[in-house]
Amino acid sequence: MLGDSLAAATGGLIRDRDGECLDAFSCNLGVCSTTRAELKGAVVGLERAWQLEFRVVELNLNSQTNINIIKNWQDDDHQHGLLASKIEHLLTRD
């Protein structure tokens, strides 16, 4: 987040099991909350990992709130339900 402007970006790293960076990404999101920015980053990172043909992944997030959203969302009407649904789908791909 950029100060009080709510201008947000997201980014992440894709690492191997030894912690070596294999890829990095970032993107501007416009105006959104920190919760939405981190969830969107998870989606972008998981999609990027799939494109790089990584099929066994571990998702690490900074926010316990976001972990709870992903684990406990009930329907797409939840404020972040569509992102949580997308993350769940990406984590369960073959």
N, CA, C and O atoms as a CHARMM CRD file, in Angstrom:
* protein
*
  376
    1    1 MET  N      0.84900  -1.17100   0.00000 PROA 1      0.00000
    2    1 MET  CA     0.00000   0.00000   0.00000 PROA 1      0.00000
    3    1 MET  C      0.89800   1.23900   0.00000 PROA 1      0.00000
    4    1 MET  O      1.94500   1.25800   0.64600 PROA 1      0.00000
    5    2 LEU  N      0.48700   2.23900  -0.71000 PROA 2      0.00000
    6    2 LEU  CA     1.24200   3.47800  -0.79300 PROA 2      0.00000
    7    2 LEU  C      0.59400   4.53000   0.10300 PROA 2      0.00000
    8    2 LEU  O     -0.31200   5.25000  -0.31700 PROA 2      0.00000
    9    3 GLY  N      1.07300   4.60600   1.34000 PROA 3      0.00000
   10    3 GLY  CA     0.56400   5.59000   2.28600 PROA 3      0.00000
   11    3 GLY  C     -0.93800   5.49000   2.48100 PROA 3      0.00000
   12    3 GLY  O     -1.48700   4.39400   2.59700 PROA 3      0.00000
   13    4 ASP  N     -1.59000   6.62700   2.51600 PROA 4      0.00000
   14    4 ASP  CA    -3.04100   6.67400   2.71200 PROA 4      0.00000
   15    4 ASP  C     -3.81400   6.60700   1.40400 PROA 4      0.00000
   16    4 ASP  O     -5.04100   6.70500   1.41300 PROA 4      0.00000
   17    5 SER  N     -3.13000   6.44300   0.28800 PROA 5      0.00000
   18    5 SER  CA    -3.78900   6.51100  -1.01800 PROA 5      0.00000
   19    5 SER  C     -4.57300   5.25700  -1.37000 PROA 5      0.00000
   20    5 SER  O     -5.43500   5.29900  -2.24800 PROA 5      0.00000
   21    6 LEU  N     -4.29500   4.15500  -0.70900 PROA 6      0.00000
   22    6 LEU  CA    -4.88000   2.84700  -1.00100 PROA 6      0.00000
   23    6 LEU  C     -4.42200   2.28500  -2.34400 PROA 6      0.00000
   24    6 LEU  O     -4.94900   1.26900  -2.79600 PROA 6      0.00000
   25    7 ALA  N     -3.45000   2.93000  -2.98800 PROA 7      0.00000
   26    7 ALA  CA    -2.86800   2.37600  -4.21300 PROA 7      0.00000
   27    7 ALA  C     -2.05800   1.14900  -3.80400 PROA 7      0.00000
   28    7 ALA  O     -1.17500   1.23500  -2.95000 PROA 7      0.00000
   29    8 ALA  N     -2.36000   0.02600  -4.40700 PROA 8      0.00000
   30    8 ALA  CA    -1.76300  -1.22500  -3.97300 PROA 8      0.00000
   31    8 ALA  C     -1.04300  -1.93200  -5.11200 PROA 8      0.00000
   32    8 ALA  O     -1.34200  -1.73700  -6.29000 PROA 8      0.00000
   33    9 ALA  N     -0.09300  -2.75000  -4.71700 PROA 9      0.00000
   34    9 ALA  CA     0.60800  -3.64100  -5.63300 PROA 9      0.00000
   35    9 ALA  C      0.78200  -4.96000  -4.90000 PROA 9      0.00000
   36    9 ALA  O      0.60900  -5.04100  -3.68400 PROA 9      0.00000
   37   10 THR  N      1.12000  -5.97100  -5.64500 PROA 10     0.00000
   38   10 THR  CA     1.37600  -7.27100  -5.04000 PROA 10     0.00000
   39   10 THR  C      2.58800  -7.88300  -5.71800 PROA 10     0.00000
   40   10 THR  O      2.98500  -7.46200  -6.80400 PROA 10     0.00000
   41   11 GLY  N      3.15800  -8.85900  -5.08100 PROA 11     0.00000
   42   11 GLY  CA     4.30700  -9.53200  -5.65400 PROA 11     0.00000
   43   11 GLY  C      4.65300 -10.75500  -4.83500 PROA 11     0.00000
   44   11 GLY  O      4.08500 -10.99300  -3.76900 PROA 11     0.00000
   45   12 GLY  N      5.56600 -11.50400  -5.33700 PROA 12     0.00000
   46   12 GLY  CA     5.97100 -12.70700  -4.63100 PROA 12     0.00000
   47   12 GLY  C      7.15600 -13.37200  -5.28000 PROA 12     0.00000
   48   12 GLY  O      7.64700 -12.94400  -6.32500 PROA 12     0.00000
   49   13 LEU  N      7.60100 -14.42700  -4.63700 PROA 13     0.00000
   50   13 LEU  CA     8.72200 -15.22200  -5.10900 PROA 13     0.00000
   51   13 LEU  C      8.29000 -16.66700  -5.24700 PROA 13     0.00000
   52   13 LEU  O      7.46100 -17.15900  -4.48200 PROA 13     0.00000
   53   14 ILE  N      8.85200 -17.32700  -6.21300 PROA 14     0.00000
   54   14 ILE  CA     8.69900 -18.77500  -6.33400 PROA 14     0.00000
   55   14 ILE  C     10.07300 -19.35700  -6.04800 PROA 14     0.00000
   56   14 ILE  O     11.04200 -19.08100  -6.75500 PROA 14     0.00000
   57   15 ARG  N     10.13800 -20.16700  -4.99900 PROA 15     0.00000
   58   15 ARG  CA    11.41200 -20.71700  -4.54000 PROA 15     0.00000
   59   15 ARG  C     11.40800 -22.23800  -4.63800 PROA 15     0.00000
   60   15 ARG  O     10.35600 -22.87700  -4.64200 PROA 15     0.00000
   61   16 ASP  N     12.59700 -22.79100  -4.71600 PROA 16     0.00000
   62   16 ASP  CA    12.69900 -24.24400  -4.66900 PROA 16     0.00000
   63   16 ASP  C     12.73900 -24.69000  -3.20500 PROA 16     0.00000
   64   16 ASP  O     12.67800 -23.86200  -2.29700 PROA 16     0.00000
   65   17 ARG  N     12.84100 -25.97600  -2.98900 PROA 17     0.00000
   66   17 ARG  CA    12.79100 -26.50500  -1.62500 PROA 17     0.00000
   67   17 ARG  C     13.95700 -26.05000  -0.75400 PROA 17     0.00000
   68   17 ARG  O     13.89100 -26.13900   0.47200 PROA 17     0.00000
   69   18 ASP  N     15.03300 -25.56100  -1.38800 PROA 18     0.00000
   70   18 ASP  CA    16.18200 -25.05300  -0.64000 PROA 18     0.00000
   71   18 ASP  C     16.11100 -23.54900  -0.41400 PROA 18     0.00000
   72   18 ASP  O     17.02800 -22.96600   0.16500 PROA 18     0.00000
   73   19 GLY  N     15.02800 -22.91300  -0.86700 PROA 19     0.00000
   74   19 GLY  CA    14.84800 -21.48600  -0.67300 PROA 19     0.00000
   75   19 GLY  C     15.45000 -20.62000  -1.76400 PROA 19     0.00000
   76   19 GLY  O     15.42000 -19.39400  -1.66500 PROA 19     0.00000
   77   20 GLU  N     15.99600 -21.23800  -2.80400 PROA 20     0.00000
   78   20 GLU  CA    16.56500 -20.47100  -3.91400 PROA 20     0.00000
   79   20 GLU  C     15.44000 -19.90200  -4.77200 PROA 20     0.00000
   80   20 GLU  O     14.47800 -20.59900  -5.09400 PROA 20     0.00000
   81   21 CYS  N     15.57000 -18.64100  -5.13400 PROA 21     0.00000
   82   21 CYS  CA    14.54500 -17.97600  -5.93900 PROA 21     0.00000
   83   21 CYS  C     14.60400 -18.48100  -7.38200 PROA 21     0.00000
   84   21 CYS  O     15.64800 -18.42600  -8.03200 PROA 21     0.00000
   85   22 LEU  N     13.46700 -18.97200  -7.86600 PROA 22     0.00000
   86   22 LEU  CA    13.36000 -19.45200  -9.24100 PROA 22     0.00000
   87   22 LEU  C     12.65500 -18.45000 -10.13700 PROA 22     0.00000
   88   22 LEU  O     12.87500 -18.42300 -11.34800 PROA 22     0.00000
   89   23 ASP  N     11.80400 -17.62500  -9.53400 PROA 23     0.00000
   90   23 ASP  CA    11.04000 -16.63900 -10.29400 PROA 23     0.00000
   91   23 ASP  C     10.50600 -15.60100  -9.31400 PROA 23     0.00000
   92   23 ASP  O     10.34200 -15.87900  -8.12600 PROA 23     0.00000
   93   24 ALA  N     10.24200 -14.42100  -9.81700 PROA 24     0.00000
   94   24 ALA  CA     9.64700 -13.35400  -9.01000 PROA 24     0.00000
   95   24 ALA  C      8.62800 -12.62800  -9.87400 PROA 24     0.00000
   96   24 ALA  O      8.73900 -12.60800 -11.10000 PROA 24     0.00000
   97   25 PHE  N      7.64300 -12.03800  -9.23000 PROA 25     0.00000
   98   25 PHE  CA     6.61000 -11.32700  -9.97900 PROA 25     0.00000
   99   25 PHE  C      6.11100 -10.14800  -9.16400 PROA 25     0.00000
  100   25 PHE  O      6.23800 -10.12700  -7.94000 PROA 25     0.00000
  101   26 SER  N      5.55200  -9.18200  -9.84100 PROA 26     0.00000
  102   26 SER  CA     4.87900  -8.06400  -9.18400 PROA 26     0.00000
  103   26 SER  C      3.88200  -7.47000 -10.15900 PROA 26     0.00000
  104   26 SER  O      4.04500  -7.58700 -11.37300 PROA 26     0.00000
  105   27 CYS  N      2.86000  -6.83900  -9.63400 PROA 27     0.00000
  106   27 CYS  CA     1.89400  -6.15100 -10.48100 PROA 27     0.00000
  107   27 CYS  C      1.14800  -5.10100  -9.67200 PROA 27     0.00000
  108   27 CYS  O      0.92000  -5.26400  -8.47300 PROA 27     0.00000
  109   28 ASN  N      0.77400  -4.03000 -10.34400 PROA 28     0.00000
  110   28 ASN  CA    -0.03600  -2.98100  -9.73500 PROA 28     0.00000
  111   28 ASN  C     -1.48200  -3.42700  -9.69900 PROA 28     0.00000
  112   28 ASN  O     -1.95500  -4.08300 -10.62700 PROA 28     0.00000
  113   29 LEU  N     -2.18700  -3.07700  -8.63400 PROA 29     0.00000
  114   29 LEU  CA    -3.58400  -3.47900  -8.47900 PROA 29     0.00000
  115   29 LEU  C     -4.54400  -2.31000  -8.47500 PROA 29     0.00000
  116   29 LEU  O     -5.75600  -2.51400  -8.54100 PROA 29     0.00000
  117   30 GLY  N     -4.04700  -1.11100  -8.40100 PROA 30     0.00000
  118   30 GLY  CA    -4.93400   0.03200  -8.26900 PROA 30     0.00000
  119   30 GLY  C     -5.33200   0.20200  -6.81600 PROA 30     0.00000
  120   30 GLY  O     -4.51700  -0.02500  -5.92300 PROA 30     0.00000
  121   31 VAL  N     -6.54700   0.59000  -6.57000 PROA 31     0.00000
  122   31 VAL  CA    -7.02200   0.82900  -5.21200 PROA 31     0.00000
  123   31 VAL  C     -7.66900  -0.43700  -4.67400 PROA 31     0.00000
  124   31 VAL  O     -8.62200  -0.95400  -5.25800 PROA 31     0.00000
  125   32 CYS  N     -7.14700  -0.93200  -3.56000 PROA 32     0.00000
  126   32 CYS  CA    -7.74700  -2.08900  -2.89000 PROA 32     0.00000
  127   32 CYS  C     -7.16400  -2.21000  -1.49300 PROA 32     0.00000
  128   32 CYS  O     -6.23000  -1.49300  -1.13300 PROA 32     0.00000
  129   33 SER  N     -7.71300  -3.10800  -0.72300 PROA 33     0.00000
  130   33 SER  CA    -7.26300  -3.34000   0.65300 PROA 33     0.00000
  131   33 SER  C     -6.01400  -4.21200   0.66000 PROA 33     0.00000
  132   33 SER  O     -5.68200  -4.85100  -0.33800 PROA 33     0.00000
  133   34 THR  N     -5.32700  -4.22900   1.79900 PROA 34     0.00000
  134   34 THR  CA    -4.16000  -5.10500   1.93200 PROA 34     0.00000
  135   34 THR  C     -4.57900  -6.57800   1.86900 PROA 34     0.00000
  136   34 THR  O     -3.84200  -7.41400   1.34600 PROA 34     0.00000
  137   35 THR  N     -5.74600  -6.88500   2.39700 PROA 35     0.00000
  138   35 THR  CA    -6.25100  -8.26700   2.33200 PROA 35     0.00000
  139   35 THR  C     -6.41100  -8.70000   0.88200 PROA 35     0.00000
  140   35 THR  O     -5.92000  -9.75600   0.48400 PROA 35     0.00000
  141   36 ARG  N     -7.09000  -7.89100   0.10900 PROA 36     0.00000
  142   36 ARG  CA    -7.31400  -8.21600  -1.30300 PROA 36     0.00000
  143   36 ARG  C     -5.98600  -8.27600  -2.06900 PROA 36     0.00000
  144   36 ARG  O     -5.81300  -9.13100  -2.93800 PROA 36     0.00000
  145   37 ALA  N     -5.05500  -7.37900  -1.75500 PROA 37     0.00000
  146   37 ALA  CA    -3.76200  -7.36700  -2.43500 PROA 37     0.00000
  147   37 ALA  C     -3.00900  -8.67500  -2.19700 PROA 37     0.00000
  148   37 ALA  O     -2.43000  -9.23200  -3.12900 PROA 37     0.00000
  149   38 GLU  N     -3.01100  -9.17000  -0.95700 PROA 38     0.00000
  150   38 GLU  CA    -2.29900 -10.41800  -0.68700 PROA 38     0.00000
  151   38 GLU  C     -3.00200 -11.61700  -1.32900 PROA 38     0.00000
  152   38 GLU  O     -2.34000 -12.51100  -1.85600 PROA 38     0.00000
  153   39 LEU  N     -4.32300 -11.64300  -1.29000 PROA 39     0.00000
  154   39 LEU  CA    -5.05100 -12.74300  -1.93800 PROA 39     0.00000
  155   39 LEU  C     -4.82300 -12.73200  -3.45000 PROA 39     0.00000
  156   39 LEU  O     -4.63600 -13.78500  -4.06000 PROA 39     0.00000
  157   40 LYS  N     -4.83800 -11.54700  -4.04900 PROA 40     0.00000
  158   40 LYS  CA    -4.57400 -11.44000  -5.48200 PROA 40     0.00000
  159   40 LYS  C     -3.14400 -11.89900  -5.78700 PROA 40     0.00000
  160   40 LYS  O     -2.90600 -12.55000  -6.80500 PROA 40     0.00000
  161   41 GLY  N     -2.20600 -11.56700  -4.92000 PROA 41     0.00000
  162   41 GLY  CA    -0.83100 -12.02800  -5.09000 PROA 41     0.00000
  163   41 GLY  C     -0.72800 -13.54100  -5.06200 PROA 41     0.00000
  164   41 GLY  O      0.05900 -14.13200  -5.80200 PROA 41     0.00000
  165   42 ALA  N     -1.52300 -14.16700  -4.20700 PROA 42     0.00000
  166   42 ALA  CA    -1.54300 -15.62900  -4.15300 PROA 42     0.00000
  167   42 ALA  C     -2.03600 -16.20900  -5.47400 PROA 42     0.00000
  168   42 ALA  O     -1.47200 -17.17800  -5.98300 PROA 42     0.00000
  169   43 VAL  N     -3.08800 -15.61400  -6.02300 PROA 43     0.00000
  170   43 VAL  CA    -3.61400 -16.08100  -7.31300 PROA 43     0.00000
  171   43 VAL  C     -2.55600 -15.93100  -8.41000 PROA 43     0.00000
  172   43 VAL  O     -2.29500 -16.86700  -9.16700 PROA 43     0.00000
  173   44 VAL  N     -1.95800 -14.75100  -8.48500 PROA 44     0.00000
  174   44 VAL  CA    -0.94800 -14.50000  -9.52300 PROA 44     0.00000
  175   44 VAL  C      0.22900 -15.46200  -9.35600 PROA 44     0.00000
  176   44 VAL  O      0.71500 -16.01700 -10.34100 PROA 44     0.00000
  177   45 GLY  N      0.68700 -15.66200  -8.13000 PROA 45     0.00000
  178   45 GLY  CA     1.80900 -16.56400  -7.88000 PROA 45     0.00000
  179   45 GLY  C      1.50500 -18.00900  -8.22600 PROA 45     0.00000
  180   45 GLY  O      2.33700 -18.69400  -8.82200 PROA 45     0.00000
  181   46 LEU  N      0.32000 -18.48100  -7.85700 PROA 46     0.00000
  182   46 LEU  CA    -0.05500 -19.86000  -8.17700 PROA 46     0.00000
  183   46 LEU  C     -0.22500 -20.05600  -9.68400 PROA 46     0.00000
  184   46 LEU  O      0.16100 -21.09100 -10.22600 PROA 46     0.00000
  185   47 GLU  N     -0.79900 -19.06700 -10.35200 PROA 47     0.00000
  186   47 GLU  CA    -0.91300 -19.15600 -11.81400 PROA 47     0.00000
  187   47 GLU  C      0.46300 -19.16400 -12.45700 PROA 47     0.00000
  188   47 GLU  O      0.70000 -19.91100 -13.40700 PROA 47     0.00000
  189   48 ARG  N      1.37000 -18.34200 -11.95100 PROA 48     0.00000
  190   48 ARG  CA     2.73800 -18.28700 -12.48300 PROA 48     0.00000
  191   48 ARG  C      3.45500 -19.62000 -12.25100 PROA 48     0.00000
  192   48 ARG  O      4.14100 -20.11200 -13.14800 PROA 48     0.00000
  193   49 ALA  N      3.30900 -20.20200 -11.08000 PROA 49     0.00000
  194   49 ALA  CA     3.92700 -21.49500 -10.78900 PROA 49     0.00000
  195   49 ALA  C      3.41400 -22.56700 -11.75500 PROA 49     0.00000
  196   49 ALA  O      4.18100 -23.40700 -12.22500 PROA 49     0.00000
  197   50 TRP  N      2.10300 -22.53000 -12.04700 PROA 50     0.00000
  198   50 TRP  CA     1.51400 -23.49000 -12.98600 PROA 50     0.00000
  199   50 TRP  C      2.10800 -23.30300 -14.38100 PROA 50     0.00000
  200   50 TRP  O      2.44500 -24.27600 -15.05600 PROA 50     0.00000
  201   51 GLN  N      2.23500 -22.04100 -14.80800 PROA 51     0.00000
  202   51 GLN  CA     2.82100 -21.75000 -16.12400 PROA 51     0.00000
  203   51 GLN  C      4.25900 -22.25400 -16.21900 PROA 51     0.00000
  204   51 GLN  O      4.71100 -22.66800 -17.28700 PROA 51     0.00000
  205   52 LEU  N      4.97200 -22.21500 -15.09500 PROA 52     0.00000
  206   52 LEU  CA     6.35900 -22.69500 -15.06100 PROA 52     0.00000
  207   52 LEU  C      6.43200 -24.21000 -14.86900 PROA 52     0.00000
  208   52 LEU  O      7.51800 -24.77800 -14.74600 PROA 52     0.00000
  209   53 GLU  N      5.26200 -24.85700 -14.84500 PROA 53     0.00000
  210   53 GLU  CA     5.11200 -26.30800 -14.75000 PROA 53     0.00000
  211   53 GLU  C      5.49400 -26.88500 -13.39400 PROA 53     0.00000
  212   53 GLU  O      5.91300 -28.03900 -13.29900 PROA 53     0.00000
  213   54 PHE  N      5.34900 -26.07900 -12.34700 PROA 54     0.00000
  214   54 PHE  CA     5.50700 -26.59700 -10.99300 PROA 54     0.00000
  215   54 PHE  C      4.16500 -27.16100 -10.56400 PROA 54     0.00000
  216   54 PHE  O      3.15700 -26.45400 -10.58800 PROA 54     0.00000
  217   55 ARG  N      4.14300 -28.43600 -10.16800 PROA 55     0.00000
  218   55 ARG  CA     2.88700 -29.09800  -9.84100 PROA 55     0.00000
  219   55 ARG  C      2.73100 -29.39700  -8.35400 PROA 55     0.00000
  220   55 ARG  O      1.62600 -29.69200  -7.89900 PROA 55     0.00000
  221   56 VAL  N      3.79900 -29.32700  -7.60500 PROA 56     0.00000
  222   56 VAL  CA     3.73200 -29.49000  -6.15400 PROA 56     0.00000
  223   56 VAL  C      4.20500 -28.16800  -5.56300 PROA 56     0.00000
  224   56 VAL  O      5.37800 -27.81200  -5.67400 PROA 56     0.00000
  225   57 VAL  N      3.28500 -27.44600  -4.93400 PROA 57     0.00000
  226   57 VAL  CA     3.61800 -26.12300  -4.40800 PROA 57     0.00000
  227   57 VAL  C      3.15400 -25.98300  -2.96300 PROA 57     0.00000
  228   57 VAL  O      2.24600 -26.68200  -2.51400 PROA 57     0.00000
  229   58 GLU  N      3.78600 -25.08200  -2.26200 PROA 58     0.00000
  230   58 GLU  CA     3.37800 -24.68200  -0.92200 PROA 58     0.00000
  231   58 GLU  C      3.14300 -23.18800  -0.97400 PROA 58     0.00000
  232   58 GLU  O      4.02200 -22.44000  -1.40200 PROA 58     0.00000
  233   59 LEU  N      1.98300 -22.74200  -0.55000 PROA 59     0.00000
  234   59 LEU  CA     1.63900 -21.32600  -0.54900 PROA 59     0.00000
  235   59 LEU  C      1.90500 -20.75600   0.83600 PROA 59     0.00000
  236   59 LEU  O      1.39700 -21.27000   1.83300 PROA 59     0.00000
  237   60 ASN  N      2.69900 -19.69700   0.89600 PROA 60     0.00000
  238   60 ASN  CA     2.98100 -19.01100   2.15500 PROA 60     0.00000
  239   60 ASN  C      2.41900 -17.60100   2.08400 PROA 60     0.00000
  240   60 ASN  O      2.67500 -16.86300   1.13300 PROA 60     0.00000
  241   61 LEU  N      1.65500 -17.24000   3.09700 PROA 61     0.00000
  242   61 LEU  CA     1.06600 -15.90500   3.19100 PROA 61     0.00000
  243   61 LEU  C      1.50700 -15.25700   4.49600 PROA 61     0.00000
  244   61 LEU  O      1.86000 -15.95000   5.45000 PROA 61     0.00000
  245   62 ASN  N      1.48800 -13.93200   4.53800 PROA 62     0.00000
  246   62 ASN  CA     1.86700 -13.19800   5.74400 PROA 62     0.00000
  247   62 ASN  C      0.72000 -13.03500   6.72400 PROA 62     0.00000
  248   62 ASN  O      0.95100 -12.81800   7.91300 PROA 62     0.00000
  249   63 SER  N     -0.49900 -13.13400   6.25000 PROA 63     0.00000
  250   63 SER  CA    -1.65900 -12.78700   7.06500 PROA 63     0.00000
  251   63 SER  C     -2.47100 -14.01100   7.47600 PROA 63     0.00000
  252   63 SER  O     -2.95400 -14.76300   6.63000 PROA 63     0.00000
  253   64 GLN  N     -2.61400 -14.20000   8.79100 PROA 64     0.00000
  254   64 GLN  CA    -3.46900 -15.28400   9.27900 PROA 64     0.00000
  255   64 GLN  C     -4.91000 -15.05300   8.85700 PROA 64     0.00000
  256   64 GLN  O     -5.65000 -16.01000   8.62500 PROA 64     0.00000
  257   65 THR  N     -5.31500 -13.79900   8.75600 PROA 65     0.00000
  258   65 THR  CA    -6.66400 -13.47200   8.28200 PROA 65     0.00000
  259   65 THR  C     -6.87900 -14.04800   6.89400 PROA 65     0.00000
  260   65 THR  O     -7.91900 -14.65200   6.63100 PROA 65     0.00000
  261   66 ASN  N     -5.92000 -13.87200   6.00600 PROA 66     0.00000
  262   66 ASN  CA    -6.06500 -14.39600   4.64700 PROA 66     0.00000
  263   66 ASN  C     -6.05400 -15.91800   4.61400 PROA 66     0.00000
  264   66 ASN  O     -6.77100 -16.53000   3.82300 PROA 66     0.00000
  265   67 ILE  N     -5.25600 -16.51700   5.45600 PROA 67     0.00000
  266   67 ILE  CA    -5.26000 -17.98500   5.54100 PROA 67     0.00000
  267   67 ILE  C     -6.64000 -18.46200   5.96600 PROA 67     0.00000
  268   67 ILE  O     -7.16500 -19.42600   5.40900 PROA 67     0.00000
  269   68 ASN  N     -7.22900 -17.79100   6.95100 PROA 68     0.00000
  270   68 ASN  CA    -8.57300 -18.15200   7.41400 PROA 68     0.00000
  271   68 ASN  C     -9.61400 -17.94400   6.32300 PROA 68     0.00000
  272   68 ASN  O    -10.53000 -18.75400   6.18000 PROA 68     0.00000
  273   69 ILE  N     -9.48500 -16.87000   5.55200 PROA 69     0.00000
  274   69 ILE  CA   -10.42200 -16.63200   4.45200 PROA 69     0.00000
  275   69 ILE  C    -10.36500 -17.77800   3.45700 PROA 69     0.00000
  276   69 ILE  O    -11.40300 -18.27700   3.02200 PROA 69     0.00000
  277   70 ILE  N     -9.16400 -18.19600   3.09400 PROA 70     0.00000
  278   70 ILE  CA    -9.00600 -19.28400   2.11600 PROA 70     0.00000
  279   70 ILE  C     -9.56400 -20.59200   2.66300 PROA 70     0.00000
  280   70 ILE  O    -10.22800 -21.33600   1.94100 PROA 70     0.00000
  281   71 LYS  N     -9.30200 -20.86800   3.91100 PROA 71     0.00000
  282   71 LYS  CA    -9.74500 -22.13300   4.50600 PROA 71     0.00000
  283   71 LYS  C    -11.23800 -22.16700   4.80400 PROA 71     0.00000
  284   71 LYS  O    -11.84800 -23.23600   4.76700 PROA 71     0.00000
  285   72 ASN  N    -11.83700 -21.01500   5.09900 PROA 72     0.00000
  286   72 ASN  CA   -13.19500 -21.00900   5.65400 PROA 72     0.00000
  287   72 ASN  C    -14.25400 -20.30900   4.82900 PROA 72     0.00000
  288   72 ASN  O    -15.40300 -20.23800   5.26500 PROA 72     0.00000
  289   73 TRP  N    -13.92800 -19.79300   3.66900 PROA 73     0.00000
  290   73 TRP  CA   -14.96100 -19.08100   2.89400 PROA 73     0.00000
  291   73 TRP  C    -16.06200 -20.07600   2.53100 PROA 73     0.00000
  292   73 TRP  O    -15.80700 -21.26200   2.32400 PROA 73     0.00000
  293   74 GLN  N    -17.26700 -19.57600   2.46000 PROA 74     0.00000
  294   74 GLN  CA   -18.41200 -20.45500   2.22000 PROA 74     0.00000
  295   74 GLN  C    -19.03200 -20.28600   0.84400 PROA 74     0.00000
  296   74 GLN  O    -19.51900 -21.25700   0.26600 PROA 74     0.00000
  297   75 ASP  N    -19.02200 -19.08100   0.31300 PROA 75     0.00000
  298   75 ASP  CA   -19.64800 -18.87700  -0.98500 PROA 75     0.00000
  299   75 ASP  C    -19.04100 -17.65700  -1.66800 PROA 75     0.00000
  300   75 ASP  O    -18.33400 -16.86500  -1.04600 PROA 75     0.00000
  301   76 ASP  N    -19.32700 -17.52700  -2.93300 PROA 76     0.00000
  302   76 ASP  CA   -18.75800 -16.44700  -3.72400 PROA 76     0.00000
  303   76 ASP  C    -19.30400 -15.08000  -3.33300 PROA 76     0.00000
  304   76 ASP  O    -18.78600 -14.06000  -3.78900 PROA 76     0.00000
  305   77 ASP  N    -20.34600 -15.03700  -2.49100 PROA 77     0.00000
  306   77 ASP  CA   -20.87400 -13.75800  -2.02700 PROA 77     0.00000
  307   77 ASP  C    -20.02000 -13.15500  -0.91800 PROA 77     0.00000
  308   77 ASP  O    -20.16300 -11.97700  -0.59200 PROA 77     0.00000
  309   78 HSD  N    -19.11700 -13.97200  -0.32800 PROA 78     0.00000
  310   78 HSD  CA   -18.17800 -13.44000   0.66100 PROA 78     0.00000
  311   78 HSD  C    -17.35500 -12.35300  -0.01700 PROA 78     0.00000
  312   78 HSD  O    -17.06700 -12.45100  -1.21000 PROA 78     0.00000
  313   79 GLN  N    -16.97900 -11.33900   0.71200 PROA 79     0.00000
  314   79 GLN  CA   -16.24300 -10.20200   0.15800 PROA 79     0.00000
  315   79 GLN  C    -15.04200 -10.63900  -0.68500 PROA 79     0.00000
  316   79 GLN  O    -14.74200 -10.02900  -1.71100 PROA 79     0.00000
  317   80 HSD  N    -14.36800 -11.68800  -0.25000 PROA 80     0.00000
  318   80 HSD  CA   -13.19100 -12.18200  -0.97400 PROA 80     0.00000
  319   80 HSD  C    -13.41200 -13.60900  -1.48300 PROA 80     0.00000
  320   80 HSD  O    -12.45500 -14.32700  -1.77200 PROA 80     0.00000
  321   81 GLY  N    -14.68000 -14.00900  -1.58800 PROA 81     0.00000
  322   81 GLY  CA   -15.01400 -15.38400  -1.96200 PROA 81     0.00000
  323   81 GLY  C    -14.49900 -15.80400  -3.32300 PROA 81     0.00000
  324   81 GLY  O    -14.03000 -16.93200  -3.47800 PROA 81     0.00000
  325   82 LEU  N    -14.57500 -14.92700  -4.31200 PROA 82     0.00000
  326   82 LEU  CA   -14.10100 -15.30700  -5.64800 PROA 82     0.00000
  327   82 LEU  C    -12.60500 -15.56000  -5.66300 PROA 82     0.00000
  328   82 LEU  O    -12.13600 -16.50300  -6.30000 PROA 82     0.00000
  329   83 LEU  N    -11.85300 -14.71700  -4.95900 PROA 83     0.00000
  330   83 LEU  CA   -10.40000 -14.93900  -4.88600 PROA 83     0.00000
  331   83 LEU  C    -10.08700 -16.20600  -4.09800 PROA 83     0.00000
  332   83 LEU  O     -9.21900 -16.98300  -4.49600 PROA 83     0.00000
  333   84 ALA  N    -10.78700 -16.42000  -2.98100 PROA 84     0.00000
  334   84 ALA  CA   -10.56500 -17.62600  -2.18600 PROA 84     0.00000
  335   84 ALA  C    -10.89400 -18.87700  -2.99100 PROA 84     0.00000
  336   84 ALA  O    -10.17500 -19.87400  -2.91500 PROA 84     0.00000
  337   85 SER  N    -11.96800 -18.82900  -3.75300 PROA 85     0.00000
  338   85 SER  CA   -12.35100 -19.94900  -4.60600 PROA 85     0.00000
  339   85 SER  C    -11.28400 -20.22700  -5.65900 PROA 85     0.00000
  340   85 SER  O    -10.94100 -21.38200  -5.91200 PROA 85     0.00000
  341   86 LYS  N    -10.76600 -19.17800  -6.26700 PROA 86     0.00000
  342   86 LYS  CA    -9.72700 -19.31800  -7.28400 PROA 86     0.00000
  343   86 LYS  C     -8.46400 -19.93200  -6.67100 PROA 86     0.00000
  344   86 LYS  O     -7.85800 -20.82200  -7.26600 PROA 86     0.00000
  345   87 ILE  N     -8.06900 -19.46200  -5.49200 PROA 87     0.00000
  346   87 ILE  CA    -6.88900 -20.01200  -4.81700 PROA 87     0.00000
  347   87 ILE  C     -7.09400 -21.48700  -4.51200 PROA 87     0.00000
  348   87 ILE  O     -6.20900 -22.30600  -4.75900 PROA 87     0.00000
  349   88 GLU  N     -8.25300 -21.82100  -3.97800 PROA 88     0.00000
  350   88 GLU  CA    -8.55900 -23.22400  -3.67400 PROA 88     0.00000
  351   88 GLU  C     -8.46600 -24.08000  -4.93400 PROA 88     0.00000
  352   88 GLU  O     -7.89300 -25.16900  -4.90600 PROA 88     0.00000
  353   89 HSD  N     -9.02500 -23.59200  -6.03100 PROA 89     0.00000
  354   89 HSD  CA    -8.95800 -24.32000  -7.29000 PROA 89     0.00000
  355   89 HSD  C     -7.51200 -24.50500  -7.74900 PROA 89     0.00000
  356   89 HSD  O     -7.12300 -25.59700  -8.16200 PROA 89     0.00000
  357   90 LEU  N     -6.72800 -23.44700  -7.67600 PROA 90     0.00000
  358   90 LEU  CA    -5.33600 -23.53100  -8.13200 PROA 90     0.00000
  359   90 LEU  C     -4.51100 -24.48700  -7.25400 PROA 90     0.00000
  360   90 LEU  O     -3.61900 -25.17100  -7.75400 PROA 90     0.00000
  361   91 LEU  N     -4.80700 -24.53400  -5.96000 PROA 91     0.00000
  362   91 LEU  CA    -4.07300 -25.42700  -5.07100 PROA 91     0.00000
  363   91 LEU  C     -4.44900 -26.88900  -5.25100 PROA 91     0.00000
  364   91 LEU  O     -3.68700 -27.77500  -4.86500 PROA 91     0.00000
  365   92 THR  N     -5.61400 -27.15300  -5.83300 PROA 92     0.00000
  366   92 THR  CA    -6.06600 -28.54800  -5.96800 PROA 92     0.00000
  367   92 THR  C     -5.93300 -29.07800  -7.39500 PROA 92     0.00000
  368   92 THR  O     -6.38500 -30.18500  -7.68400 PROA 92     0.00000
  369   93 ARG  N     -5.32700 -28.31200  -8.27700 PROA 93     0.00000
  370   93 ARG  CA    -5.08900 -28.82500  -9.63900 PROA 93     0.00000
  371   93 ARG  C     -4.19400 -30.05300  -9.58700 PROA 93     0.00000
  372   93 ARG  O     -3.39100 -30.21700  -8.66900 PROA 93     0.00000
  373   94 ASP  N     -4.34400 -30.90300 -10.57700 PROA 94     0.00000
  374   94 ASP  CA    -3.43300 -32.06000 -10.69400 PROA 94     0.00000
  375   94 ASP  C     -2.07300 -31.59600 -11.11500 PROA 94     0.00000
  376   94 ASP  O     -1.16300 -32.41000 -11.27100 PROA 94     0.00000
